[in-house]
Amino acid sequence: MWLPVLVLLGLIFLYRRYRYGLILKNLTDKYVFITGCDSGFGNLLARQLDKRGVKVLAGCLTEKGAEDLKKETSSRVQTVTLDVTNTQSVVAAVKWASDIVGDQGIWGLVNNAGISIPSNATEWMTKEDFFKIINVNLLGVVDVTIHFLPLIRKARGRVVNVASIAGRLTVCPGGYCLSKYGVESFSDSLRREMKVFGVKVCIIEPGFFNTQITSAELLKKSAKTSWDSTSEEVRKSYGEAFFQKCMHMVDVMSPLCNKDLSLVTNCMEHALTAVYPWTRYSAGWDATLFYLPLSYLPTVISDFILTIGMPRPADAI
C-alpha cells in the first residue's frame, strides 16, 4: 500500500535535487551588487563569488572595509562606499554601478547590510532605538532595491534579500524581529510584482550565526547603555538581579551561534547562480530543525518553549 507513495516521494526528491543542481552558464559575464561587505556574510559572499569568476560590485560602509576586501580579492571585485540609510549615498552607488555595467544591467542584488542592536527589553528602549534598526534592516533594503530595480530588470536578474528566522518567529524584543518581518513582507510583494519582468526574488533566512552583529561584547554594551538610561522606576521594577541574569544569558548563548558562515553564503550563491532558485532558504541547523518548526506550532506552545529559563523581573507576579 505504501510502496507507490514512497516511490512517488523518492521521485519528487530526486527531481528536486536535479533542479537544485542546475547552474547557469556564463557566470563570468554577470555582475552582482552586494551591500554590507565590510564583514560577515557580505564579505564572505564577495570573496566566494570572486572565486567563481563573477564580477562583484561590493558596497562597504567604511573605506577601511573596502580596502581590506580589495586586498583579499581579484580585480573582478570593485568596491564603493555605501550607507544604505542615506538615499544620496544609494543614488551615488547606483550611478557608479550603472557606469560600470552599461546596458548589460546587474544580474544580482544582494541586500545583506544589517544591524541587530539595540535590542533589549522594550521598556529599556526608545522609539529612536527601534528606528535605528528598522532604518538599516528594512528601509535600507527598500531604498536600495527601488533604486537598483531598473538595472535588475534590464538583466532580468535576481534580488536576494537577507531576512532571518526571526522574521518568521519573534525570538527577541526590539526592532530586529520587526525589521526582518518587514523584509519578508516586502520580498513577497516584490516577488509577485517582478515575476512578469522575469526577475526572481529570493529570501535568505539564517538562524543565529557568529558575526559582528551577534557579538556578545556589543550586545552587553548595548544592554548596559539602555539599562543605565532608563528610569529609576523601571530599573526597580525589573531589578538588578534580572539585568545581571540577562547579561549572563548573553554569555551563555553567544558561543552557541554557528561559526560556519558559508552555510548562509552558499544559499546566497545558489540563489544567484541556479537556474531554478528557491523562494526561501533556511540556513543553519537551528533555523531548520528548531525555529522554523517552532513557528508552525500553536502560540501557547511556542511561547512556553521560548520563555523556558528566562529570568523573571523583581515585580513579576
Helices and strands as residue ranges (DSSP letters): H 3-20, G 27-29, E 31-34, H 40-51, E 55-60, H 63-72, E 77-81, H 87-101, G 102-104, E 108-111, G 122-124, H 127-134, I 135-139, H 140-155, E 158-162, G 165-167, H 175-194, G 195-197, E 200-206, G 212-214, H 216-229, H 232-238, H 240-253, G 254-256, H 262-273, E 280-283, H 285-286, I 287-291, H 292-295, H 299-307
